[in-house]
């Protein structure tokens, strides 16, 4: 019985580890450090989740067309250690974002810094670009 319990526990840990690893990605797998992006937009939603927090902004181009961008941040734990709270970035905030674009050309990015226009507060997004080659 004890061996069966150990075998089941080991298998469960293995499956859980595999799920976490497959859900996580490296910066260089998704983003291009040679593709810096800078944009201004209105926050439409914020998702505090592991392994990365995401926020979405509506960005208007010169012709008035609006595109929704997804911006990846660090983990909630790292953001909290850097002074963030769940209410730091709110729906409706107008923000300036600097970061790196996706390799595949999709409207997603890895945020490096965010400035909330109304207050001038500059936020460090905890970009994983520092570990990129």
VONUDREN-541338 format. One record per residue: residue in three letters; x, y, z of N, C-alpha, C, O in turn; residue number from 1. Coordinates in steps of 0.2 Angstrom, whole numbers, plus 2048, in hexadecimal, padded with zeros to 3 digits. Layout:
! residues N
<r res="ala" n_x="X" n_y="Y" n_z="Z" ca_x="X" ca_y="Y" ca_z="Z" c_x="X" c_y="Y" c_z="Z" o_x="X" o_y="Y" o_z="Z" n="NUM"/>
...
! end
This chain:
! residues 133
<r res="unk" n_x="804" n_y="7FA" n_z="800" ca_x="800" ca_y="800" ca_z="800" c_x="804" c_y="806" c_z="800" o_x="803" o_y="80B" o_z="7FD" n="1"/>
<r res="unk" n_x="80A" n_y="806" n_z="804" ca_x="80E" ca_y="80C" ca_z="804" c_x="812" c_y="80D" c_z="7FE" o_x="812" o_y="813" o_z="7FC" n="2"/>
<r res="unk" n_x="814" n_y="808" n_z="7FA" ca_x="817" ca_y="808" ca_z="7F4" c_x="812" c_y="80C" c_z="7EF" o_x="814" o_y="810" o_z="7EB" n="3"/>
<r res="unk" n_x="80C" n_y="809" n_z="7EF" ca_x="807" ca_y="80C" ca_z="7EA" c_x="806" c_y="814" c_z="7EC" o_x="805" o_y="818" o_z="7E7" n="4"/>
<r res="unk" n_x="805" n_y="816" n_z="7F2" ca_x="805" ca_y="81D" ca_z="7F4" c_x="80B" c_y="821" c_z="7F1" o_x="80A" o_y="826" o_z="7EE" n="5"/>
<r res="unk" n_x="811" n_y="81E" n_z="7F2" ca_x="817" ca_y="822" ca_z="7F0" c_x="817" c_y="822" c_z="7E8" o_x="818" o_y="827" o_z="7E5" n="6"/>
<r res="unk" n_x="815" n_y="81D" n_z="7E5" ca_x="815" ca_y="81D" ca_z="7DD" c_x="80F" c_y="822" c_z="7DB" o_x="811" o_y="826" o_z="7D6" n="7"/>
<r res="unk" n_x="80A" n_y="822" n_z="7DE" ca_x="804" ca_y="827" ca_z="7DC" c_x="806" c_y="82E" c_z="7DD" o_x="805" o_y="832" o_z="7D9" n="8"/>
<r res="unk" n_x="809" n_y="82F" n_z="7E3" ca_x="80C" ca_y="836" ca_z="7E5" c_x="811" c_y="838" c_z="7E0" o_x="811" o_y="83E" o_z="7DD" n="9"/>
<r res="unk" n_x="816" n_y="834" n_z="7DE" ca_x="81B" ca_y="835" ca_z="7D9" c_x="818" c_y="837" c_z="7D2" o_x="81A" o_y="83C" o_z="7CF" n="10"/>
<r res="unk" n_x="813" n_y="833" n_z="7D0" ca_x="810" ca_y="834" ca_z="7CA" c_x="80C" c_y="83B" c_z="7CA" o_x="80D" o_y="83F" o_z="7C5" n="11"/>
<r res="unk" n_x="809" n_y="83C" n_z="7CF" ca_x="805" ca_y="843" ca_z="7CF" c_x="80A" c_y="849" c_z="7CF" o_x="809" o_y="84E" o_z="7CC" n="12"/>
<r res="unk" n_x="810" n_y="848" n_z="7D3" ca_x="814" ca_y="84E" ca_z="7D3" c_x="817" c_y="84E" c_z="7CC" o_x="818" o_y="854" o_z="7C9" n="13"/>
<r res="unk" n_x="819" n_y="849" n_z="7C8" ca_x="81B" ca_y="849" ca_z="7C1" c_x="816" c_y="84C" c_z="7BD" o_x="818" o_y="851" o_z="7B9" n="14"/>
<r res="unk" n_x="810" n_y="84B" n_z="7BD" ca_x="80B" ca_y="84E" ca_z="7B9" c_x="80A" c_y="855" c_z="7BA" o_x="80A" o_y="859" o_z="7B6" n="15"/>
<r res="unk" n_x="80A" n_y="857" n_z="7C1" ca_x="809" ca_y="85E" ca_z="7C2" c_x="80F" c_y="862" c_z="7C0" o_x="80E" o_y="868" o_z="7BE" n="16"/>
<r res="unk" n_x="815" n_y="85F" n_z="7C0" ca_x="81B" ca_y="863" ca_z="7BE" c_x="81B" c_y="864" c_z="7B6" o_x="81D" o_y="869" o_z="7B4" n="17"/>
<r res="unk" n_x="819" n_y="85F" n_z="7B3" ca_x="818" ca_y="85F" ca_z="7AC" c_x="813" c_y="864" c_z="7AA" o_x="815" o_y="868" o_z="7A5" n="18"/>
<r res="unk" n_x="80E" n_y="865" n_z="7AD" ca_x="809" ca_y="86A" ca_z="7AB" c_x="80B" c_y="871" c_z="7AC" o_x="80A" o_y="875" o_z="7A8" n="19"/>
<r res="unk" n_x="80F" n_y="872" n_z="7B2" ca_x="812" ca_y="879" ca_z="7B3" c_x="817" c_y="87B" c_z="7AE" o_x="817" o_y="880" o_z="7AC" n="20"/>
<r res="unk" n_x="81B" n_y="876" n_z="7AC" ca_x="820" ca_y="877" ca_z="7A8" c_x="81E" c_y="879" c_z="7A1" o_x="820" o_y="87D" o_z="79D" n="21"/>
<r res="unk" n_x="819" n_y="875" n_z="79F" ca_x="816" ca_y="876" ca_z="798" c_x="812" c_y="87D" c_z="798" o_x="811" o_y="87F" o_z="792" n="22"/>
<r res="unk" n_x="80F" n_y="87F" n_z="79D" ca_x="80C" ca_y="885" ca_z="79D" c_x="810" c_y="88B" c_z="79E" o_x="80E" o_y="891" o_z="79C" n="23"/>
<r res="unk" n_x="816" n_y="88A" n_z="7A0" ca_x="81B" ca_y="890" ca_z="7A0" c_x="820" c_y="890" c_z="79A" o_x="821" o_y="88B" o_z="797" n="24"/>
<r res="unk" n_x="822" n_y="896" n_z="798" ca_x="826" ca_y="896" ca_z="792" c_x="82C" c_y="89B" c_z="794" o_x="82C" o_y="89F" o_z="799" n="25"/>
<r res="unk" n_x="831" n_y="89B" n_z="790" ca_x="837" ca_y="89F" ca_z="791" c_x="835" c_y="8A6" c_z="78D" o_x="831" o_y="8A5" o_z="788" n="26"/>
<r res="unk" n_x="839" n_y="8AB" n_z="78F" ca_x="838" ca_y="8B1" ca_z="78B" c_x="839" c_y="8B0" c_z="784" o_x="836" o_y="8B2" o_z="77F" n="27"/>
<r res="unk" n_x="83F" n_y="8AD" n_z="782" ca_x="841" ca_y="8AD" ca_z="77B" c_x="83D" c_y="8A8" c_z="777" o_x="83D" o_y="8A8" o_z="771" n="28"/>
<r res="unk" n_x="839" n_y="8A4" n_z="77A" ca_x="834" ca_y="89F" ca_z="776" c_x="82F" c_y="8A3" c_z="774" o_x="82C" o_y="8A2" o_z="76E" n="29"/>
<r res="unk" n_x="82D" n_y="8A9" n_z="777" ca_x="827" ca_y="8AC" ca_z="775" c_x="828" c_y="8B3" c_z="773" o_x="824" o_y="8B6" o_z="76E" n="30"/>
<r res="unk" n_x="82D" n_y="8B7" n_z="775" ca_x="82E" ca_y="8BE" ca_z="774" c_x="835" c_y="8BF" c_z="770" o_x="83A" o_y="8BB" o_z="771" n="31"/>
<r res="unk" n_x="836" n_y="8C5" n_z="76D" ca_x="83C" ca_y="8C7" ca_z="76A" c_x="83F" c_y="8CD" c_z="76D" o_x="83C" o_y="8D2" o_z="76C" n="32"/>
<r res="unk" n_x="844" n_y="8CC" n_z="770" ca_x="848" ca_y="8D2" ca_z="773" c_x="84A" c_y="8D7" c_z="76E" o_x="84B" o_y="8DD" o_z="770" n="33"/>
<r res="unk" n_x="84A" n_y="8D5" n_z="768" ca_x="84C" ca_y="8DA" ca_z="763" c_x="846" c_y="8DE" c_z="760" o_x="846" o_y="8E1" o_z="75B" n="34"/>
<r res="unk" n_x="840" n_y="8DC" n_z="763" ca_x="83A" ca_y="8DF" ca_z="761" c_x="836" c_y="8E3" c_z="766" o_x="831" o_y="8E1" o_z="769" n="35"/>
<r res="unk" n_x="83A" n_y="8E9" n_z="768" ca_x="837" ca_y="8ED" ca_z="76D" c_x="830" c_y="8F0" c_z="76B" o_x="82F" o_y="8F2" o_z="765" n="36"/>
<r res="unk" n_x="82C" n_y="8F1" n_z="770" ca_x="825" ca_y="8F4" ca_z="76E" c_x="824" c_y="8F9" c_z="774" o_x="826" o_y="8F9" o_z="779" n="37"/>
<r res="unk" n_x="820" n_y="8FE" n_z="772" ca_x="81E" ca_y="904" ca_z="776" c_x="817" c_y="906" c_z="774" o_x="816" o_y="908" o_z="76E" n="38"/>
<r res="unk" n_x="813" n_y="906" n_z="778" ca_x="80C" ca_y="908" ca_z="776" c_x="808" c_y="90B" c_z="77C" o_x="80A" o_y="90B" o_z="782" n="39"/>
<r res="unk" n_x="803" n_y="90F" n_z="77B" ca_x="7FE" ca_y="912" ca_z="77F" c_x="7F8" c_y="90F" c_z="77E" o_x="7F5" o_y="90E" o_z="779" n="40"/>
<r res="unk" n_x="7F4" n_y="90D" n_z="784" ca_x="7EE" ca_y="90A" ca_z="783" c_x="7EA" c_y="90A" c_z="78A" o_x="7EC" o_y="90C" o_z="78F" n="41"/>
<r res="unk" n_x="7E4" n_y="908" n_z="789" ca_x="7DF" ca_y="908" ca_z="78F" c_x="7DE" c_y="901" c_z="791" o_x="7DD" o_y="8FC" o_z="78D" n="42"/>
<r res="unk" n_x="7E0" n_y="900" n_z="798" ca_x="7DF" ca_y="8F9" ca_z="79B" c_x="7D8" c_y="8F7" c_z="79A" o_x="7D3" o_y="8FA" o_z="79C" n="43"/>
<r res="unk" n_x="7D7" n_y="8F1" n_z="797" ca_x="7D0" ca_y="8EE" ca_z="797" c_x="7CF" c_y="8E8" c_z="79C" o_x="7CA" o_y="8E7" o_z="79E" n="44"/>
<r res="unk" n_x="7D5" n_y="8E5" n_z="79E" ca_x="7D4" ca_y="8E0" ca_z="7A3" c_x="7DB" c_y="8DE" c_z="7A6" o_x="7E0" o_y="8DF" o_z="7A3" n="45"/>
<r res="unk" n_x="7DB" n_y="8DB" n_z="7AC" ca_x="7E1" ca_y="8D9" ca_z="7AF" c_x="7E0" c_y="8D2" c_z="7B2" o_x="7DB" o_y="8D1" o_z="7B5" n="46"/>
<r res="unk" n_x="7E4" n_y="8CD" n_z="7B1" ca_x="7E4" ca_y="8C6" ca_z="7B3" c_x="7E9" c_y="8C4" c_z="7B7" o_x="7EF" o_y="8C3" o_z="7B5" n="47"/>
<r res="unk" n_x="7E8" n_y="8C4" n_z="7BE" ca_x="7ED" ca_y="8C2" ca_z="7C3" c_x="7ED" c_y="8BB" c_z="7C3" o_x="7E9" o_y="8B8" o_z="7C6" n="48"/>
<r res="unk" n_x="7F2" n_y="8B7" n_z="7C0" ca_x="7F2" ca_y="8B0" ca_z="7C0" c_x="7F9" c_y="8AE" c_z="7BF" o_x="7FE" o_y="8B1" o_z="7BD" n="49"/>
<r res="unk" n_x="7FB" n_y="8A7" n_z="7C1" ca_x="801" ca_y="8A4" ca_z="7C0" c_x="801" c_y="8A1" c_z="7B9" o_x="7FC" o_y="89E" o_z="7B7" n="50"/>
<r res="unk" n_x="807" n_y="8A0" n_z="7B6" ca_x="80D" ca_y="8A2" ca_z="7B8" c_x="80F" c_y="8AA" c_z="7B7" o_x="814" o_y="8AC" o_z="7B9" n="51"/>
<r res="unk" n_x="80B" n_y="8AD" n_z="7B3" ca_x="80C" ca_y="8B4" ca_z="7B1" c_x="805" c_y="8B8" c_z="7B2" o_x="800" o_y="8B5" o_z="7B0" n="52"/>
<r res="unk" n_x="806" n_y="8BE" n_z="7B4" ca_x="800" ca_y="8C3" ca_z="7B4" c_x="7FF" c_y="8C6" c_z="7AD" o_x="804" o_y="8C7" o_z="7A9" n="53"/>
<r res="unk" n_x="7F9" n_y="8C7" n_z="7AA" ca_x="7F8" ca_y="8CA" ca_z="7A4" c_x="7F4" c_y="8D0" c_z="7A5" o_x="7EF" o_y="8D0" o_z="7A9" n="54"/>
<r res="unk" n_x="7F5" n_y="8D5" n_z="7A0" ca_x="7F0" ca_y="8DA" ca_z="7A0" c_x="7EF" c_y="8DC" c_z="799" o_x="7F3" o_y="8DA" o_z="794" n="55"/>
<r res="unk" n_x="7E9" n_y="8DF" n_z="797" ca_x="7E7" ca_y="8E0" ca_z="790" c_x="7E5" c_y="8E7" c_z="78F" o_x="7E2" o_y="8EA" o_z="794" n="56"/>
<r res="unk" n_x="7E8" n_y="8EA" n_z="78A" ca_x="7E6" ca_y="8F1" ca_z="788" c_x="7E4" c_y="8F2" c_z="781" o_x="7E6" o_y="8EE" o_z="77D" n="57"/>
<r res="unk" n_x="7DF" n_y="8F7" n_z="780" ca_x="7DD" ca_y="8F9" ca_z="77A" c_x="7E2" c_y="8FE" c_z="777" o_x="7E2" o_y="904" o_z="77B" n="58"/>
<r res="unk" n_x="7E5" n_y="8FD" n_z="772" ca_x="7E9" ca_y="902" ca_z="76F" c_x="7E6" c_y="905" c_z="768" o_x="7E4" o_y="901" o_z="764" n="59"/>
<r res="unk" n_x="7E6" n_y="90C" n_z="768" ca_x="7E3" ca_y="90F" ca_z="762" c_x="7E9" c_y="911" c_z="75D" o_x="7ED" o_y="914" o_z="760" n="60"/>
<r res="unk" n_x="7E8" n_y="90F" n_z="757" ca_x="7ED" ca_y="911" ca_z="752" c_x="7EC" c_y="918" c_z="74F" o_x="7E6" o_y="91B" o_z="751" n="61"/>
<r res="unk" n_x="7F0" n_y="91B" n_z="74B" ca_x="7EF" ca_y="922" ca_z="748" c_x="7E8" c_y="922" c_z="744" o_x="7E5" o_y="928" o_z="744" n="62"/>
<r res="unk" n_x="7E6" n_y="91D" n_z="741" ca_x="7DF" ca_y="91D" ca_z="73E" c_x="7D9" c_y="91C" c_z="742" o_x="7D4" o_y="91C" o_z="740" n="63"/>
<r res="unk" n_x="7DA" n_y="91B" n_z="749" ca_x="7D5" ca_y="91A" ca_z="74D" c_x="7D3" c_y="913" c_z="74E" o_x="7CE" o_y="912" o_z="752" n="64"/>
<r res="unk" n_x="7D6" n_y="90E" n_z="74B" ca_x="7D5" ca_y="907" ca_z="74C" c_x="7D7" c_y="905" c_z="753" o_x="7DD" o_y="907" o_z="755" n="65"/>
<r res="unk" n_x="7D3" n_y="901" n_z="757" ca_x="7D5" ca_y="8FF" ca_z="75D" c_x="7D7" c_y="8F7" c_z="75D" o_x="7D4" o_y="8F3" o_z="75A" n="66"/>
<r res="unk" n_x="7DD" n_y="8F6" n_z="760" ca_x="7DF" ca_y="8EF" ca_z="760" c_x="7E1" c_y="8ED" c_z="767" o_x="7E4" o_y="8F1" o_z="76B" n="67"/>
<r res="unk" n_x="7DE" n_y="8E7" n_z="76A" ca_x="7DF" ca_y="8E5" ca_z="770" c_x="7E6" c_y="8E1" c_z="771" o_x="7E7" o_y="8DD" o_z="76D" n="68"/>
<r res="unk" n_x="7EA" n_y="8E3" n_z="775" ca_x="7F1" ca_y="8E0" ca_z="777" c_x="7F1" c_y="8DD" c_z="77D" o_x="7EE" o_y="8DF" o_z="782" n="69"/>
<r res="unk" n_x="7F4" n_y="8D7" n_z="77E" ca_x="7F5" ca_y="8D3" ca_z="784" c_x="7FC" c_y="8D4" c_z="786" o_x="801" o_y="8D3" o_z="782" n="70"/>
<r res="unk" n_x="7FD" n_y="8D6" n_z="78C" ca_x="804" ca_y="8D7" ca_z="78F" c_x="805" c_y="8D3" c_z="795" o_x="802" o_y="8D3" o_z="79A" n="71"/>
<r res="unk" n_x="80B" n_y="8CF" n_z="794" ca_x="80D" ca_y="8CA" ca_z="799" c_x="811" c_y="8CE" c_z="79E" o_x="815" o_y="8D2" o_z="79D" n="72"/>
<r res="unk" n_x="810" n_y="8CD" n_z="7A5" ca_x="814" ca_y="8CF" ca_z="7AA" c_x="817" c_y="8C9" c_z="7AE" o_x="816" o_y="8C4" o_z="7AC" n="73"/>
<r res="unk" n_x="81A" n_y="8CB" n_z="7B3" ca_x="81D" ca_y="8C6" ca_z="7B7" c_x="818" c_y="8C2" c_z="7BB" o_x="812" o_y="8C4" o_z="7BA" n="74"/>
<r res="unk" n_x="81A" n_y="8BD" n_z="7BF" ca_x="815" ca_y="8BA" ca_z="7C4" c_x="812" c_y="8BE" c_z="7C9" o_x="815" o_y="8C3" o_z="7CB" n="75"/>
<r res="unk" n_x="80C" n_y="8BD" n_z="7CB" ca_x="809" ca_y="8C1" ca_z="7D0" c_x="80E" c_y="8C2" c_z="7D7" o_x="80E" o_y="8C7" o_z="7D9" n="76"/>
<r res="unk" n_x="811" n_y="8BC" n_z="7D8" ca_x="815" ca_y="8BD" ca_z="7DE" c_x="81B" c_y="8C2" c_z="7DD" o_x="81D" o_y="8C6" o_z="7E2" n="77"/>
<r res="unk" n_x="81E" n_y="8C2" n_z="7D7" ca_x="824" ca_y="8C7" ca_z="7D6" c_x="821" c_y="8CE" c_z="7D6" o_x="824" o_y="8D2" o_z="7D8" n="78"/>
<r res="unk" n_x="81B" n_y="8CF" n_z="7D3" ca_x="818" ca_y="8D5" ca_z="7D2" c_x="817" c_y="8D8" c_z="7D9" o_x="818" o_y="8DE" o_z="7DB" n="79"/>
<r res="unk" n_x="814" n_y="8D4" n_z="7DE" ca_x="813" ca_y="8D6" ca_z="7E5" c_x="819" c_y="8D8" c_z="7E8" o_x="819" o_y="8DD" o_z="7EC" n="80"/>
<r res="unk" n_x="81E" n_y="8D4" n_z="7E7" ca_x="825" ca_y="8D6" ca_z="7EA" c_x="828" c_y="8DC" c_z="7E7" o_x="82C" o_y="8DF" o_z="7EB" n="81"/>
<r res="unk" n_x="826" n_y="8DE" n_z="7E1" ca_x="828" ca_y="8E4" ca_z="7DE" c_x="823" c_y="8EA" c_z="7E0" o_x="823" o_y="8EF" o_z="7DD" n="82"/>
<r res="unk" n_x="81E" n_y="8E9" n_z="7E5" ca_x="81A" ca_y="8EE" ca_z="7E7" c_x="813" c_y="8EF" c_z="7E4" o_x="80F" o_y="8F3" o_z="7E5" n="83"/>
<r res="unk" n_x="811" n_y="8EA" n_z="7DF" ca_x="80B" ca_y="8EA" ca_z="7DC" c_x="806" c_y="8E7" c_z="7E0" o_x="807" o_y="8E3" o_z="7E5" n="84"/>
<r res="unk" n_x="7FF" n_y="8E9" n_z="7DF" ca_x="7FA" ca_y="8E6" ca_z="7E2" c_x="7F5" c_y="8E4" c_z="7DC" o_x="7F6" o_y="8E6" o_z="7D7" n="85"/>
<r res="unk" n_x="7EF" n_y="8E1" n_z="7DE" ca_x="7EB" ca_y="8DF" ca_z="7D9" c_x="7E7" c_y="8E5" c_z="7D6" o_x="7E4" o_y="8E5" o_z="7D0" n="86"/>
<r res="unk" n_x="7E7" n_y="8EB" n_z="7DA" ca_x="7E4" ca_y="8F1" ca_z="7D7" c_x="7E9" c_y="8F6" c_z="7D4" o_x="7E7" o_y="8FC" o_z="7D3" n="87"/>
<r res="unk" n_x="7EF" n_y="8F4" n_z="7D4" ca_x="7F4" ca_y="8F9" ca_z="7D1" c_x="7F2" c_y="8FB" c_z="7CA" o_x="7F3" o_y="901" o_z="7C8" n="88"/>
<r res="unk" n_x="7F0" n_y="8F6" n_z="7C6" ca_x="7EF" ca_y="8F7" ca_z="7BF" c_x="7E7" c_y="8F5" c_z="7BE" o_x="7E5" o_y="8F0" o_z="7C0" n="89"/>
<r res="unk" n_x="7E3" n_y="8FA" n_z="7BC" ca_x="7DC" ca_y="8F9" ca_z="7BC" c_x="7D9" c_y="8FA" c_z="7B5" o_x="7DC" o_y="8FE" o_z="7B1" n="90"/>
<r res="unk" n_x="7D3" n_y="8F7" n_z="7B4" ca_x="7D0" ca_y="8F8" ca_z="7AE" c_x="7CE" c_y="8FF" c_z="7AD" o_x="7CC" o_y="903" o_z="7B2" n="91"/>
<r res="unk" n_x="7CF" n_y="902" n_z="7A7" ca_x="7CE" ca_y="909" ca_z="7A6" c_x="7D4" c_y="90E" c_z="7A6" o_x="7D4" o_y="913" o_z="7A4" n="92"/>
<r res="unk" n_x="7DA" n_y="90B" n_z="7A9" ca_x="7E0" ca_y="90F" ca_z="7AA" c_x="7E3" c_y="910" c_z="7A3" o_x="7E3" o_y="90B" o_z="79F" n="93"/>
<r res="unk" n_x="7E5" n_y="916" n_z="7A2" ca_x="7E9" ca_y="918" ca_z="79C" c_x="7F0" c_y="917" c_z="79D" o_x="7F3" o_y="919" o_z="7A2" n="94"/>
<r res="unk" n_x="7F4" n_y="912" n_z="799" ca_x="7FB" ca_y="911" ca_z="79B" c_x="7FF" c_y="911" c_z="795" o_x="7FD" o_y="910" o_z="78F" n="95"/>
<r res="unk" n_x="806" n_y="912" n_z="796" ca_x="80B" ca_y="912" ca_z="791" c_x="80E" c_y="90B" c_z="793" o_x="810" o_y="90A" o_z="799" n="96"/>
<r res="unk" n_x="810" n_y="907" n_z="78E" ca_x="813" ca_y="901" ca_z="78F" c_x="819" c_y="900" c_z="78B" o_x="819" o_y="902" o_z="785" n="97"/>
<r res="unk" n_x="81F" n_y="8FE" n_z="78E" ca_x="824" ca_y="8FC" ca_z="78A" c_x="826" c_y="8F5" c_z="78B" o_x="825" o_y="8F2" o_z="791" n="98"/>
<r res="unk" n_x="828" n_y="8F1" n_z="786" ca_x="82A" ca_y="8EA" ca_z="787" c_x="82C" c_y="8E7" c_z="780" o_x="830" o_y="8EB" o_z="77C" n="99"/>
<r res="unk" n_x="82B" n_y="8E1" n_z="77F" ca_x="82D" ca_y="8DD" ca_z="77A" c_x="827" c_y="8D9" c_z="776" o_x="823" o_y="8D7" o_z="77A" n="100"/>
<r res="unk" n_x="827" n_y="8DA" n_z="770" ca_x="822" ca_y="8D6" ca_z="76C" c_x="823" c_y="8CF" c_z="76B" o_x="828" o_y="8CC" o_z="76C" n="101"/>
<r res="unk" n_x="81E" n_y="8CC" n_z="769" ca_x="81D" ca_y="8C5" ca_z="768" c_x="821" c_y="8C3" c_z="761" o_x="821" o_y="8C7" o_z="75D" n="102"/>
<r res="unk" n_x="824" n_y="8BD" n_z="761" ca_x="828" ca_y="8BB" ca_z="75B" c_x="823" c_y="8B9" c_z="756" o_x="825" o_y="8BA" o_z="750" n="103"/>
<r res="unk" n_x="81D" n_y="8B7" n_z="758" ca_x="818" ca_y="8B5" ca_z="752" c_x="814" c_y="8BB" c_z="750" o_x="810" o_y="8B9" o_z="74B" n="104"/>
<r res="unk" n_x="815" n_y="8C1" n_z="752" ca_x="812" ca_y="8C6" ca_z="74F" c_x="80B" c_y="8C8" c_z="752" o_x="807" o_y="8CC" o_z="750" n="105"/>
<r res="unk" n_x="809" n_y="8C3" n_z="757" ca_x="802" ca_y="8C4" ca_z="75A" c_x="802" c_y="8CB" c_z="75F" o_x="808" o_y="8CD" o_z="760" n="106"/>
<r res="unk" n_x="7FD" n_y="8CD" n_z="760" ca_x="7FC" ca_y="8D3" ca_z="764" c_x="7FD" c_y="8D2" c_z="76C" o_x="7F9" o_y="8D3" o_z="770" n="107"/>
<r res="unk" n_x="803" n_y="8CF" n_z="76D" ca_x="805" ca_y="8CE" ca_z="774" c_x="80C" c_y="8D0" c_z="775" o_x="810" o_y="8D1" o_z="771" n="108"/>
<r res="unk" n_x="80D" n_y="8D2" n_z="77C" ca_x="814" ca_y="8D4" ca_z="77D" c_x="816" c_y="8D2" c_z="784" o_x="812" o_y="8D0" o_z="788" n="109"/>
<r res="unk" n_x="81C" n_y="8D3" n_z="786" ca_x="81F" ca_y="8D2" ca_z="78C" c_x="821" c_y="8D9" c_z="78F" o_x="826" o_y="8DC" o_z="78C" n="110"/>
<r res="unk" n_x="81D" n_y="8DB" n_z="794" ca_x="81E" ca_y="8E2" ca_z="796" c_x="824" c_y="8E3" c_z="79A" o_x="826" o_y="8DE" o_z="79E" n="111"/>
<r res="unk" n_x="827" n_y="8E8" n_z="799" ca_x="82D" ca_y="8EA" ca_z="79D" c_x="82C" c_y="8EF" c_z="7A2" o_x="82D" o_y="8EF" o_z="7A8" n="112"/>
<r res="unk" n_x="828" n_y="8F5" n_z="7A0" ca_x="826" ca_y="8FA" ca_z="7A4" c_x="81F" c_y="8FD" c_z="7A2" o_x="81D" o_y="8FC" o_z="79C" n="113"/>
<r res="unk" n_x="81C" n_y="8FF" n_z="7A7" ca_x="815" ca_y="902" ca_z="7A6" c_x="815" c_y="908" c_z="7AA" o_x="817" o_y="909" o_z="7B0" n="114"/>
<r res="unk" n_x="812" n_y="90E" n_z="7A7" ca_x="811" ca_y="914" ca_z="7AA" c_x="80A" c_y="915" c_z="7AA" o_x="806" o_y="916" o_z="7A5" n="115"/>
<r res="unk" n_x="807" n_y="916" n_z="7B0" ca_x="800" ca_y="918" ca_z="7B0" c_x="7FF" c_y="920" c_z="7AF" o_x="802" o_y="924" o_z="7B3" n="116"/>
<r res="unk" n_x="7FC" n_y="922" n_z="7A9" ca_x="7FC" ca_y="929" ca_z="7A7" c_x="7F9" c_y="92E" c_z="7AC" o_x="7FC" o_y="933" o_z="7AD" n="117"/>
<r res="unk" n_x="7F4" n_y="92C" n_z="7B0" ca_x="7F0" ca_y="930" ca_z="7B4" c_x="7F5" c_y="932" c_z="7BA" o_x="7F4" o_y="938" o_z="7BD" n="118"/>
<r res="unk" n_x="7F9" n_y="92E" n_z="7BC" ca_x="7FD" ca_y="92F" ca_z="7C2" c_x="804" c_y="930" c_z="7C1" o_x="808" o_y="932" o_z="7C5" n="119"/>
<r res="unk" n_x="807" n_y="92D" n_z="7BB" ca_x="80E" ca_y="92D" ca_z="7BA" c_x="812" c_y="928" c_z="7BD" o_x="818" o_y="927" o_z="7BC" n="120"/>
<r res="unk" n_x="80E" n_y="923" n_z="7C0" ca_x="811" ca_y="91E" ca_z="7C4" c_x="814" c_y="919" c_z="7BF" o_x="811" o_y="917" o_z="7BA" n="121"/>
<r res="unk" n_x="81B" n_y="918" n_z="7C0" ca_x="81F" ca_y="913" ca_z="7BB" c_x="81F" c_y="90C" c_z="7BF" o_x="822" o_y="90C" o_z="7C4" n="122"/>
<r res="unk" n_x="81D" n_y="907" n_z="7BB" ca_x="81D" ca_y="900" ca_z="7BE" c_x="822" c_y="8FC" c_z="7BA" o_x="822" o_y="8FC" o_z="7B4" n="123"/>
<r res="unk" n_x="826" n_y="8F8" n_z="7BE" ca_x="82A" ca_y="8F3" ca_z="7BB" c_x="826" c_y="8ED" c_z="7BB" o_x="823" o_y="8EA" o_z="7BF" n="124"/>
<r res="unk" n_x="826" n_y="8EA" n_z="7B4" ca_x="821" ca_y="8E4" ca_z="7B3" c_x="825" c_y="8DD" c_z="7B5" o_x="821" o_y="8D8" o_z="7B4" n="125"/>
<r res="unk" n_x="82B" n_y="8DD" n_z="7B6" ca_x="82E" ca_y="8D7" ca_z="7B8" c_x="82F" c_y="8D3" c_z="7B1" o_x="82F" o_y="8CD" o_z="7B2" n="126"/>
<r res="unk" n_x="831" n_y="8D6" n_z="7AC" ca_x="832" ca_y="8D3" ca_z="7A6" c_x="838" c_y="8CD" c_z="7A6" o_x="83D" o_y="8CE" o_z="7AA" n="127"/>
<r res="unk" n_x="837" n_y="8C8" n_z="7A3" ca_x="83B" ca_y="8C2" ca_z="7A3" c_x="841" c_y="8C3" c_z="79E" o_x="845" o_y="8BF" o_z="79D" n="128"/>
<r res="unk" n_x="841" n_y="8C9" n_z="79B" ca_x="846" ca_y="8CA" ca_z="795" c_x="84D" c_y="8CB" c_z="798" o_x="851" o_y="8C9" o_z="794" n="129"/>
<r res="unk" n_x="84E" n_y="8CC" n_z="79E" ca_x="854" ca_y="8CC" ca_z="7A1" c_x="858" c_y="8C6" c_z="7A1" o_x="85E" o_y="8C6" o_z="7A0" n="130"/>
<r res="unk" n_x="854" n_y="8C0" n_z="7A0" ca_x="858" ca_y="8BA" ca_z="7A0" c_x="858" c_y="8B7" c_z="798" o_x="85B" o_y="8B2" o_z="797" n="131"/>
<r res="unk" n_x="856" n_y="8BC" n_z="794" ca_x="856" ca_y="8BA" ca_z="78D" c_x="85E" c_y="8BB" c_z="78A" o_x="861" o_y="8C0" o_z="78C" n="132"/>
<r res="unk" n_x="860" n_y="8B7" n_z="785" ca_x="867" ca_y="8B8" ca_z="783" c_x="867" c_y="8BE" c_z="77F" o_x="86D" o_y="8C0" o_z="77C" n="133"/>
! end
